């Protein structure tokens, strides 16, 4: 499908700021791509947090709510996200560059053979023309990050594999709620 999915990280019953920053950026990206902004929320007693996600523009929220998901565990969380991404086929997937995001995103990327750019400082949508073949790719995620000790800025693209995945550090992007929250959809995920 043509959508953007943001992994929502929680800590002590609260949504992490980086997740709200990613939803804010995701709104901008989804409007440029004319696609849905969605979120995946995993944990225990997390369904009440969905209202805040609608305030930041999530149009659909996938919720896995179970006692055994109360604390982050790599294998159950990655299994849930892998299954969801295989089913929904997002165009873009965004994670916070936190200890959880840095553990989870590479595992998901590896399982889906999609590629991942870590510690992005900017995300943009653009096109790319392959020099050798002249093939034009539209609507690519430009994953922009410092390289070589911060001396240069690298723009990384992933034209062939989906989802295009990136992690972003907290505080790099703005966190702006909508003045009129989205009336979105909640889809519960069965936890095995």
Beta strands, then each sheet from edge to edge (+ up, - down):
strand 1: 3-8
strand 2: 10-11
strand 3: 14-15
strand 4: 36-43
strand 5: 60-65
strand 6: 92-96
strand 7: 116-120
strand 8: 122-129
strand 9: 136-147
strand 10: 152-156
strand 11: 164-168
strand 12: 185-188
sheet 1: 7+ 11+ 6+ 1+ 4+ 5+ 12+
sheet 2: 2+ 3-
sheet 3: 8+ 9- 10+
end
